[in-house]
Amino acid sequence: MTLTTNQKRTDVMTALLTAEQVHVRCEEARQLEDAGRYEEAAERLGDFWVGVGRRPPLEGLDELSAAEVLLRSGTLTAWLGSARQIKGAQEAAKDLIGESATRFEAMGEAAKAAGARTSLAVCYWREGAIDEARVMLGEARSLAKGRDARQEARALLNLAIVESSATRYNEAVQVLSEAGPLVDKFDEGDVLRGMFHNELANALMFLGRRETRADYLDRALVEFTAAGFHYELAGNKQWSAMVENNLGFLFFLLHRHEEAREHLRRARSLFTELGQEGNVAQTDETHARLLLAEGRMREAETFARAAVERLEGGDELSLLAEALTSQGRALARLGRISDARATLSRAFDAADRAGDPEGAGQAALATIEELHEQLTAVELLALYENADDLLQHSQETEIVARLRECARKVLFVSFDMLGDSRLVPADADGEEGGLPDEFIHAEPATAELLRRAELIAGAGGPVLLSGETGTGKDMVARLIHARSGRAGRFVKLGCAGLSAEVFEARLLGDDELAGAASEADGGTLFLEEVGEVGPAGQAKLLRLLEFGEAQSSSVSLPRRVDVRVVASTSDDLARLVEEGDFRKDLYYRLQNFTLEIPPLRERPADAVALARHFAEQSPARRSKGVTFAAGAADAFGRARLKGNARELRSLIERAVLTADDGALVTPEMVELLLLRGAGHAGFKGLWDNFSLKDEVRRVERCFIELALKESNGSVSRASRLLGFKHHESLASLLKTRHRDLLHARTPAKARRRSIIPKELR
């Protein structure tokens, strides 16, 4: 063997030794992370760790070593950023971890890529991006399944955390049942076993509260105890402290306040020792709730304020919104009304920016509950509409009960302030009122449509109104009733989401209660979203139209009613008929007269007129002294909105609600607000947390999604629509920056290598 050959072999062995050393360092750092010892983990990385959010030196490393160093630097950035509440840390962590995932995937390291995807999802979850986190964890599980039980378990356990954060506790329990067999394979004292019991306890605790199940709360106590046992064996102080905090909250729910206080004290002591500001803040916020329940307002405000101060500098806006809500409640009960109002407004704004509808709705509800005697009727109504909209998907019985109680408060204050005059609430399509003369428009085509509606009104017979959500179908239905000359009532029945039994009961009634058809006798029955009615309900509806008979299954004889039916749909009823989901005879019966209301994007002058109207009539604008500069409302009217007038009104109202008192809204502010999209719904701090890279990616994602839909999932055709010369460019974007859109593509078909049949080759 020559000297040159010997030298080459030595170089290779040195390189292999260096790669092994890097791997060992990264693995030891990971183990220290699992133990919650983040500072030690950073030290173990040595020269590769250059600080939170900073890219590590990768020169001279092989591809696998570079990916491992990037992953560890990213996860440490995320953990330390959360612990110290460092602004922008989660975004920096996402960049580092995302690059590591891409490198692992390129090398075919599926299990390692799964671990990176799971860590990336946690960063999104911390920022409140629940949907993105859920998608990434699904991808991580798929990558790990059958390859690495630990990574699959990690993905499932973090998915359970995400589902619980979205108050989907039953889904969280289902995910944990899938994770259980995997976790059972690990040794006692493994951090993942502790994580399993902790998350199961959390889900059971909140399910027990929702469903008033004492047995669930008892089992949650057992599961928290098991979690603490495994964390203690693993030597993980951070997660042990988490269990103490959770036990404090559980004992708070059980009204065992002294035990709750003791567990919270232990949790805070451990978090303080570990230097984890964010977790100390969560413990303080829980303690503030406990003190509020005990009526100790000054102490509650002190704890909540401390939590706010710790969270203000970080990225975890949902946690900040919770702390601000608790502080706002305490301030209101201390009589500091102005401070309370400002703090609760900040809570709403923080949750809104986090994309957390539950948190924003809770802040709006808290404002009504604490300040209803100090707010005007129009302010209360605006707050209630926001809360009702934001919490419409909540499954919490407590939330539903609070919404009902707030509705009573709003009505009481409103009638007390307005005397005999009646409030005109927003209807289902977002237009103000039930008053047919208030269909705001400026397009000649819309004026012609309304003229046709008046002609149809006097003709009698069923009417079918079609159009997208929020276009004003409800208003047109009311106009038809008002101009029909019918003396009876206008009665509205929403058909969406009703079972066959519930629809029949609400339409036709029973032995004790009259249904909507009977209530509308002599008037107009408006059926909203008639395409959602099932087969049994369609048969009952057809009999009502043909014979004027309202007969439910629970009564022996039919009731004769004289009603005019106006139905609306945002579905394509003709397509539903073709697919066999809607009766052809009912479809033709409803089609006696038809009106299609175009979306706002096809009525630009109407959109601008509506924007001016909503801006002028906004209750929040009047109460806060907000003014619109010339052209500002028109800028709103140029927005392309899926929800049409409903979304336009909601956008304007929320934006004004979160603006500073006395603010001047300029066209430039509106344009920036619209460009930033749903992630920033208020005028306050328009440039806060701005990232041009993220905004460009958001727009890029929208165009890619549209192109894939237009091309029925064909990456090649979508690439041509987007102006790429080669489809590999789009494929690369999907695999790196927009993995959540991978499901929208059509799987590629295997290409034949030759046009010559195999048997002839």
C-alpha positions in Angstrom: 0.0 0.0 0.0 1.5 3.4 -1.0 1.9 6.3 1.3 -0.8 8.3 -0.6 -3.3 5.5 -0.1 -2.5 5.3 3.6 -3.0 9.1 4.0 -6.4 8.9 2.3 -7.5 6.1 4.6 -6.4 8.1 7.7 -8.3 11.2 6.4 -11.5 9.1 6.0 -11.1 7.6 9.5 -10.6 11.0 11.0 -13.7 12.3 9.2 -15.7 9.3 10.5 -14.4 9.9 14.1 -15.4 13.6 13.8 -18.9 12.6 12.6 -19.3 10.2 15.5 -18.2 12.8 18.0 -20.8 15.2 16.6 -23.5 12.5 16.9 -22.6 11.8 20.5 -22.7 15.5 21.4 -26.1 15.9 19.8 -27.5 12.8 21.4 -26.3 13.9 24.9 -27.7 17.3 24.3 -31.1 15.7 23.4 -31.1 13.7 26.6 -30.4 16.8 28.6 -33.3 18.5 26.8 -35.5 15.6 27.7 -34.5 16.2 31.3 -35.3 19.9 31.1 -31.7 20.9 31.5 -31.5 23.3 28.6 -28.5 25.3 29.7 -26.4 22.1 30.1 -27.6 20.9 26.7 -26.4 24.1 25.1 -23.0 23.7 26.9 -22.8 20.1 25.6 -23.1 21.3 22.0 -19.9 23.2 22.6 -18.8 25.5 19.7 -21.9 24.5 17.7 -24.1 26.5 20.1 -23.7 30.2 19.4 -26.8 31.5 21.0 -30.6 31.6 20.8 -31.8 31.9 17.2 -28.3 32.0 15.7 -27.2 29.6 13.0 -24.6 27.1 14.1 -21.2 26.8 12.2 -21.5 23.8 9.8 -18.3 24.0 7.9 -16.5 20.7 7.5 -19.5 18.6 8.7 -21.0 15.9 6.6 -24.7 16.2 5.7 -26.1 14.1 8.5 -24.0 15.8 11.2 -25.0 19.2 9.9 -28.7 18.2 10.0 -28.4 17.0 13.6 -26.6 20.2 14.7 -29.3 22.3 13.1 -32.0 20.3 14.8 -30.5 20.6 18.3 -29.8 24.3 17.8 -33.4 24.8 16.7 -35.0 22.8 19.6 -32.8 24.6 22.1 -33.7 27.9 20.6 -37.4 27.0 21.0 -37.1 25.8 24.6 -34.9 28.6 25.8 -36.9 31.2 23.9 -40.1 29.9 25.6 -38.4 29.7 29.0 -36.9 33.2 28.8 -39.8 34.7 26.7 -37.5 35.9 24.0 -39.2 37.7 21.1 -38.8 36.0 17.7 -37.3 32.8 19.2 -39.9 30.5 17.9 -39.6 31.9 14.3 -35.8 31.5 14.4 -36.3 27.9 15.8 -38.7 27.1 12.9 -36.1 28.1 10.4 -33.4 26.0 11.9 -35.6 22.9 12.6 -37.3 23.2 9.1 -33.9 23.2 7.4 -32.9 20.1 9.4 -36.1 18.3 8.4 -35.5 19.0 4.8 -31.9 17.7 5.0 -33.0 14.5 6.8 -35.7 13.9 4.2 -33.2 14.4 1.3 -31.0 11.7 2.9 -33.9 9.3 3.4 -33.6 9.6 7.2 -37.3 9.2 7.7 -37.2 8.7 11.5 -35.0 11.7 12.1 -37.1 13.8 9.8 -40.2 12.7 11.9 -38.4 14.0 15.1 -37.7 17.3 13.4 -41.3 17.6 12.1 -42.5 17.0 15.7 -40.2 19.7 17.1 -41.3 22.1 14.3 -45.0 21.5 15.1 -44.3 22.4 18.8 -43.0 25.8 17.7 -46.2 26.4 15.7 -48.3 25.3 18.7 -46.5 27.7 21.0 -47.4 30.6 18.6 -51.1 29.5 18.6 -51.0 28.0 15.0 -53.0 25.0 15.9 -54.0 23.8 12.4 -50.4 24.0 11.1 -49.2 22.0 14.2 -51.8 19.4 13.7 -50.9 18.8 10.0 -47.1 18.6 10.8 -47.7 16.1 13.6 -49.7 13.9 11.2 -46.8 14.0 8.8 -44.3 13.2 11.6 -46.3 10.2 12.7 -46.5 8.9 9.1 -42.8 9.2 8.7 -42.0 7.4 12.0 -44.7 4.7 11.8 -43.0 1.3 11.6 -39.6 2.8 11.7 -39.1 4.4 15.2 -41.6 3.8 18.0 -40.2 6.7 20.1 -40.6 9.3 17.4 -44.1 8.0 16.6 -45.0 8.2 20.3 -43.6 11.8 20.5 -45.7 12.8 17.5 -48.9 11.3 19.0 -48.3 12.8 22.5 -47.7 16.3 21.0 -50.8 15.9 18.9 -52.8 15.2 22.1 -51.4 18.4 23.5 -52.5 20.3 20.4 -56.0 18.8 20.5 -56.4 19.7 24.2 -55.3 23.2 23.4 -58.1 23.4 20.8 -60.5 22.1 23.5 -61.0 18.9 21.5 -60.6 16.7 24.6 -62.3 13.6 23.2 -60.0 13.7 20.2 -57.0 14.1 22.6 -58.2 11.0 24.5 -58.5 9.1 21.2 -55.0 10.0 20.2 -53.6 9.0 23.6 -55.3 5.6 23.2 -53.3 5.1 20.1 -50.1 6.2 21.8 -50.6 4.0 24.9 -49.3 0.7 23.4 -46.2 2.5 22.1 -45.5 4.2 25.4 -45.9 0.9 27.3 -42.7 -0.4 25.6 -40.6 2.3 27.3 -38.9 1.8 30.7 -40.4 3.3 33.9 -39.0 6.8 34.4 -39.0 7.5 30.7 -40.0 11.1 30.0 -42.5 10.0 27.4 -44.4 7.8 29.9 -44.7 10.8 32.2 -45.9 12.9 29.2 -48.5 10.3 28.4 -50.0 10.3 31.9 -49.9 14.1 32.1 -51.7 14.6 28.9 -54.3 12.0 29.7 -54.9 13.7 33.1 -55.3 17.0 31.4 -57.9 15.7 28.9 -59.8 13.9 31.7 -59.7 17.0 33.9 -61.3 19.3 31.3 -63.7 16.6 30.1 -64.7 16.2 33.8 -65.3 19.9 34.1 -67.3 20.0 30.8 -69.5 17.0 31.5 -69.6 17.4 35.3 -68.1 13.9 35.7 -66.6 13.6 39.2 -65.1 10.2 38.2 -63.1 11.8 35.4 -61.7 14.3 37.9 -60.8 11.5 40.3 -59.0 9.6 37.5 -57.2 12.8 36.4 -55.8 13.0 39.9 -54.5 9.4 39.6 -53.0 10.1 36.2 -51.2 13.3 37.4 -49.7 11.3 40.3 -48.4 8.7 37.8 -47.0 11.4 35.6 -45.2 12.9 38.6 -43.7 9.5 39.4 -42.2 9.0 35.9 -40.9 12.5 35.7 -39.2 12.2 39.1 -37.6 8.9 38.0 -36.4 10.7 34.8 -35.0 13.5 36.8 -37.0 16.1 34.8 -37.6 19.0 37.1 -39.4 21.1 34.4 -42.1 18.5 33.8 -42.4 17.7 37.5 -43.1 21.4 38.0 -45.7 21.2 35.1 -47.5 18.4 37.0 -47.5 20.5 40.2 -49.1 23.4 38.3 -51.7 21.1 36.7 -52.5 19.6 40.1 -52.9 23.1 41.4 -55.5 23.8 38.7 -57.3 20.5 39.3 -57.6 21.2 43.0 -58.8 24.7 42.1 -61.6 23.1 40.0 -62.4 20.9 43.0 -62.7 24.0 45.3 -59.9 22.6 47.4 -58.0 25.9 47.5 -55.4 25.2 50.2 -54.2 22.1 48.3 -54.3 24.1 45.1 -52.2 26.9 46.6 -49.6 24.4 47.9 -49.1 22.8 44.5 -48.9 26.1 42.8 -46.2 27.2 45.3 -44.1 24.1 44.5 -44.5 24.6 40.8 -43.5 28.3 41.0 -40.4 27.4 43.1 -39.2 24.8 40.6 -39.8 27.0 37.6 -38.0 29.9 39.3 -35.1 27.6 40.1 -34.9 26.6 36.4 -35.1 30.2 35.2 -38.3 29.5 33.1 -40.1 32.8 33.0 -42.9 31.6 30.7 -43.8 28.8 33.0 -43.6 31.0 36.1 -46.0 33.3 34.4 -48.5 30.4 33.8 -48.3 29.5 37.4 -48.9 33.1 38.5 -51.9 33.3 36.1 -53.4 30.1 37.7 -52.8 31.6 41.1 -54.6 34.8 40.0 -57.7 32.8 39.1 -57.7 31.1 42.5 -57.5 34.5 44.2 -60.3 35.9 42.0 -62.5 33.0 43.1 -61.7 33.8 46.8 -62.5 37.5 46.3 -58.9 38.6 47.0 -58.8 41.1 44.2 -55.6 43.1 45.0 -53.6 39.9 45.3 -55.2 38.5 42.1 -54.3 41.7 40.2 -50.7 41.5 41.5 -50.2 37.9 40.4 -51.9 38.5 37.0 -49.8 41.6 36.4 -46.6 39.7 37.1 -47.7 37.0 34.6 -48.4 39.7 32.0 -45.0 41.4 32.5 -43.2 38.1 32.0 -45.2 37.2 28.9 -45.2 40.5 27.1 -41.7 40.1 25.6 -42.3 36.6 24.1 -44.1 34.9 21.3 -46.8 33.1 23.3 -49.7 35.4 22.7 -52.4 33.0 23.8 -50.9 32.7 27.2 -50.6 36.5 27.3 -54.3 36.9 26.4 -55.2 34.6 29.4 -53.1 36.6 31.8 -54.5 39.9 30.5 -58.1 38.6 30.9 -57.4 37.6 34.5 -55.8 41.0 35.2 -58.7 42.8 33.5 -61.2 41.0 35.7 -59.3 41.9 38.9 -59.0 45.5 37.8 -62.8 45.7 37.1 -63.6 44.3 40.5 -61.3 46.8 42.1 -63.3 49.6 40.5 -60.5 50.6 38.1 -62.9 50.6 35.1 -60.7 52.5 32.6 -57.7 50.2 33.3 -59.9 47.1 33.1 -61.4 48.1 29.8 -57.9 48.8 28.3 -56.5 45.5 29.6 -59.4 43.4 28.4 -59.1 45.1 25.0 -55.4 44.1 24.9 -56.4 40.5 25.8 -58.8 40.4 22.8 -56.1 41.9 20.6 -53.4 39.4 21.8 -55.6 36.4 21.2 -56.7 37.7 17.9 -53.1 38.1 16.7 -52.4 34.6 17.9 -55.2 33.2 15.8 -56.9 32.0 19.0 -60.7 32.5 18.6 -61.3 30.8 22.0 -59.1 33.3 23.8 -60.5 36.3 22.0 -64.1 35.1 22.7 -63.2 34.6 26.4 -61.8 38.2 26.5 -65.0 39.6 24.9 -67.2 37.6 27.3 -65.1 38.8 30.3 -65.6 42.4 29.2 -69.4 42.0 29.1 -69.4 40.1 32.5 -67.3 42.7 34.3 -68.2 46.0 32.6 -71.8 45.6 31.4 -73.0 48.4 33.7 -70.4 50.8 32.3 -70.8 50.1 28.6 -73.4 51.4 26.2 -76.0 49.2 24.5 -74.3 49.3 21.1 -70.9 48.5 22.7 -72.4 45.5 24.5 -74.1 44.3 21.4 -70.9 44.5 19.3 -69.0 42.6 22.0 -71.6 39.9 22.2 -71.7 39.4 18.5 -67.9 39.0 18.5 -68.0 36.6 21.4 -70.9 34.6 19.8 -69.0 34.4 16.5 -65.7 33.5 18.0 -67.1 30.8 20.3 -69.6 29.3 18.0 -67.6 26.0 17.8 -66.9 25.7 21.5 -68.1 22.5 23.1 -67.7 23.8 26.7 -71.0 23.8 28.6 -69.6 26.6 30.8 -69.0 28.7 27.7 -72.5 28.2 26.4 -74.0 29.1 29.8 -71.8 32.2 30.0 -72.9 33.2 26.5 -76.6 32.9 27.5 -76.1 34.9 30.7 -74.2 37.6 28.7 -77.1 37.7 26.2 -79.5 38.5 29.0 -77.2 41.2 30.3 -77.0 42.8 26.8 -80.8 42.7 26.4 -81.4 44.1 29.9 -79.0 47.0 29.5 -80.2 47.7 25.9 -83.9 47.8 26.8 -83.1 49.9 29.9 -81.2 52.4 27.9 -83.4 52.5 24.8 -86.8 52.4 26.5 -89.5 51.1 24.2 -87.4 51.1 21.0 -86.2 47.7 20.0 -82.7 46.7 19.1 -82.3 45.4 15.6 -79.7 42.6 15.8 -77.4 41.5 13.0 -79.0 38.8 10.9 -77.4 35.6 9.7 -75.9 37.1 6.6 -74.3 40.0 8.4 -76.6 42.8 7.2 -78.1 45.1 9.8 -81.4 44.4 10.7 -84.6 42.9 9.3 -85.4 46.2 7.6 -85.8 45.5 3.9 -85.2 49.1 2.9 -81.6 48.9 4.2 -80.1 46.7 1.5 -77.1 48.9 0.9 -76.1 49.0 -2.8 -74.7 51.2 -5.5 -74.5 48.8 -8.6 -77.3 49.3 -11.2 -77.4 45.5 -11.5 -78.2 45.2 -7.8 -80.9 47.8 -8.1 -82.5 45.7 -10.9 -82.3 42.6 -8.8 -84.1 44.3 -6.0 -86.8 45.6 -8.4 -87.3 42.0 -9.6 -87.6 40.9 -5.9 -90.4 43.4 -5.4 -92.2 42.2 -8.5 -91.9 38.6 -7.3 -93.1 39.6 -3.9 -96.5 40.5 -5.2 -96.9 37.4 -7.4 -97.1 34.7 -4.7 -95.6 31.2 -4.8 -92.3 29.8 -3.5 -89.0 31.6 -4.1 -85.5 30.2 -4.3 -82.6 32.5 -3.4 -79.1 31.4 -4.3 -75.7 32.9 -3.6 -72.6 32.6 -1.5 -72.7 33.1 2.3 -73.0 36.7 3.3 -74.4 38.1 0.0 -77.7 39.3 1.6 -80.2 36.5 0.9 -81.8 37.0 4.3 -82.4 40.7 3.5 -83.9 39.9 0.1 -86.2 37.3 1.8 -87.4 40.0 4.3 -87.9 42.5 1.4 -90.1 39.9 -0.4 -92.2 39.4 2.7 -92.5 43.1 3.4 -93.7 43.8 -0.2 -95.9 40.7 -0.4 -98.9 42.2 1.5 -99.2 39.1 3.6 -100.4 39.9 7.1 -98.7 37.1 9.0 -95.2 36.9 10.4 -91.8 36.4 8.8 -90.4 33.3 10.4 -86.9 32.1 9.8 -85.7 28.5 10.1 -82.0 27.6 9.7 -81.7 24.1 8.2 -78.0 23.6 8.4 -76.7 21.0 10.8 -80.1 19.7 11.9 -80.9 16.0 12.2 -84.0 14.7 10.5 -85.9 14.5 13.9 -84.9 18.1 14.9 -85.7 19.5 11.5 -89.2 17.9 11.6 -89.9 19.2 15.1 -88.8 22.7 14.3 -90.7 22.9 11.0 -93.9 21.1 11.9 -94.0 21.1 15.7 -95.6 18.5 18.0 -98.6 18.1 20.3 -97.4 20.8 22.7 -95.5 23.3 20.5 -96.2 24.8 17.2 -93.5 24.6 14.5 -92.2 27.3 12.3 -94.8 26.5 9.6 -97.6 27.2 12.0 -96.0 30.3 13.4 -95.7 31.6 9.8 -99.4 30.9 9.0 -100.6 33.8 6.9 -97.1 35.1 6.4 -93.7 33.9 5.1 -91.6 31.0 6.1 -87.9 31.5 5.3 -85.8 28.3 5.1 -82.2 29.1 5.2 -79.8 26.6 3.6 -82.5 24.3 2.3 -79.9 22.2 0.6 -78.9 20.8 4.0 -82.4 19.2 4.6 -82.2 15.4 4.5 -84.5 13.0 2.6 -87.2 12.6 5.3 -87.3 16.4 5.8 -87.6 16.9 2.0 -90.7 14.7 1.9 -92.3 16.7 4.7 -91.4 20.0 3.0 -92.8 18.9 -0.3 -96.1 18.0 1.3 -96.2 21.4 3.0 -95.6 23.1 -0.4 -98.2 21.1 -2.4 -101.0 20.7 0.1 -100.4 23.3 2.8 -100.2 20.5 5.4 -98.0 20.6 8.5 -98.0 17.1 9.9 -95.2 15.7 12.0 -94.8 12.1 13.0 -95.9 12.8 16.6 -99.4 14.0 15.7 -102.3 12.1 14.2 -103.9 14.8 12.1 -102.2 17.4 9.9 -102.5 21.2 10.5 -103.6 23.3 7.6 -101.4 26.4 7.1 -101.2 29.2 4.6 -97.5 30.0 4.2 -95.4 31.4 1.5 -92.0 29.6 1.4 -88.9 31.5 0.5 -85.8 29.2 0.6 -82.1 30.1 0.3 -79.1 28.0 -0.6 -75.3 28.5 -1.0 -75.1 25.0 -2.5 -75.6 24.1 -6.2 -79.1 22.5 -5.9 -79.0 21.3 -9.5 -75.8 19.3 -8.8 -77.4 17.9 -5.6 -80.3 16.7 -7.7 -78.0 15.0 -10.2 -76.1 13.3 -7.4 -79.4 12.1 -5.8 -79.0 14.2 -2.6 -82.0 16.4 -3.3 -85.5 15.5 -4.6 -86.1 16.6 -8.2 -89.8 17.3 -7.6 -89.0 19.5 -4.6 -86.3 21.4 -6.5 -88.8 22.2 -9.3 -91.4 23.2 -6.8 -89.1 25.6 -5.0 -88.0 27.0 -8.4 -91.3 28.8 -9.0 -89.3 32.0 -8.9 -85.5 32.2 -8.6 -83.1 35.0 -7.7 -79.3 34.6 -7.7 -77.4 37.2 -5.6 -73.9 37.7 -6.9 -70.9 37.8 -4.5 -69.4 41.2 -3.6 -66.3 40.6 -5.8 -68.7 40.9 -8.7 -70.4 44.0 -7.2 -67.4 46.3 -6.5 -69.5 49.5 -6.1 -71.8 47.7 -3.6 -68.7 46.5 -1.7 -67.4 50.1 -1.3 -70.9 51.3 -0.3 -71.3 48.6 2.3 -67.8 49.3 3.7 -68.7 53.0 4.1 -72.0 52.0 5.8 -70.4 49.5 8.2 -67.6 52.0 9.1 -70.1 54.8 9.7 -72.5 52.6 11.7 -69.8 50.7 13.7 -70.8 50.9 17.5 -67.1 50.6 18.4 -66.2 53.6 16.1 -68.7 55.9 17.8 -67.8 54.8 21.4 -64.0 55.0 20.8 -64.0 58.2 18.7 -62.3 56.4 15.7 -62.4 58.3 12.4 -61.8 57.2 8.9 -59.7 59.4 6.6 -60.9 59.9 3.0 -60.6 56.6 1.0 -60.1 54.4 4.1 -63.5 52.8 4.0 -63.2 52.4 0.2 -60.0 50.4 0.8 -62.0 47.9 2.9 -64.5 47.6 0.0 -61.8 46.5 -2.3 -61.0 43.4 -0.2 -61.7 40.0 -1.7 -63.7 38.2 1.0 -65.1 34.7 1.0 -67.8 35.7 3.5 -69.0 38.7 1.5 -70.9 41.3 3.5 -70.8 39.3 6.7 -67.0 39.0 6.6 -66.7 42.7 5.6 -68.7 43.9 8.5 -66.9 41.6 11.0 -63.5 42.7 9.6 -64.3 46.4 10.1 -65.9 45.9 13.5 -63.0 43.9 14.9 -60.4 46.3 13.4 -62.1 49.3 15.0 -62.7 47.5 18.3 -58.9 46.9 18.6 -57.9 50.4 17.5 -56.7 53.0 20.0 -59.3 55.5 21.2 -59.4 58.5 18.9 -57.4 56.8 16.2 -57.4 58.1 12.6 -57.7 55.2 10.1 -55.9 55.9 6.9 -56.2 54.1 3.5 -52.6 52.9 4.0 -53.4 51.3 7.4 -56.4 49.5 5.8 -54.2 48.2 2.9 -51.6 46.9 5.3 -54.3 45.3 7.5 -55.7 43.5 4.5 -52.3 42.4 3.2 -51.5 40.9 6.6 -54.6 38.8 6.5 -56.3 36.9 9.3 -53.1 36.8 11.3 -53.6 40.5 12.3 -57.1 41.7 12.6 -56.6 45.1 14.3 -55.1 48.5 13.6 -53.0 48.5 16.7 -49.4 47.5 16.1 -49.8 46.9 12.4 -46.0 46.4 12.0 -45.6 44.3 15.1 -44.0 40.9 14.5 -43.9 41.7 10.8 -41.8 39.4 8.7 -41.6 40.1 4.9 -40.5 36.5 4.4 -43.5 35.1 6.2 -45.9 37.4 4.4 -44.4 36.4 1.0 -44.7 32.8 1.9 -48.3 33.3 2.9 -49.2 34.8 -0.5 -47.1 32.2 -2.2 -49.0 29.4 -0.5 -52.4 30.9 -1.6 -51.3 30.9 -5.2 -50.0 27.4 -5.0 -53.2 26.1 -3.4 -55.3 27.8 -6.1 -53.1 26.4 -8.9 -53.4 22.9 -7.5 -57.2 23.2 -7.2 -57.4 24.5 -10.8 -55.3 21.7 -12.1 -57.1 19.0 -10.1 -53.9 18.2 -8.1 -51.5 17.9 -11.1 -48.2 19.3 -10.1 -47.1 19.6 -13.7 -50.1 21.6 -14.8 -50.0 23.7 -11.6 -46.4 24.5 -12.3 -47.3 25.8 -15.8 -50.0 28.0 -14.3 -47.6 29.4 -11.8 -45.0 30.2 -14.5 -42.4 27.6 -13.5 -40.3 26.1 -16.4 -39.9 22.8 -14.6 -42.4 21.0 -12.3 -39.5 20.1 -9.9 -39.5 23.8 -8.7 -43.0 23.5 -7.4 -42.4 20.0 -6.1 -39.5 21.3 -4.1 -41.6 24.2 -2.6 -44.2 21.7 -1.6 -41.7 19.5 0.2 -39.9 22.3 2.0 -42.1 25.4 2.6 -45.6 24.2 2.1 -45.8 20.6 3.2 -49.4 21.1 4.4 -50.4 21.3 0.7 -48.9 17.9 -0.3 -52.3 16.3 0.2 -53.7 18.5 -2.6 -51.5 17.0 -5.3 -52.5 13.9 -7.4 -50.0 11.1 -6.8 -47.7 10.7 -9.7 -48.2 7.6 -11.9 -45.3 5.3 -12.6 -43.8 6.1 -16.0 -43.3 3.4 -18.5 -39.6 3.2 -19.4 -40.2 2.0 -23.0 -42.9 2.1 -25.5 -41.9 -1.5 -26.5 -43.9 -4.1 -24.7 -41.9 -6.0 -22.0 -42.3 -9.4 -23.7 -40.7 -8.0 -26.9 -37.7 -6.5 -25.2 
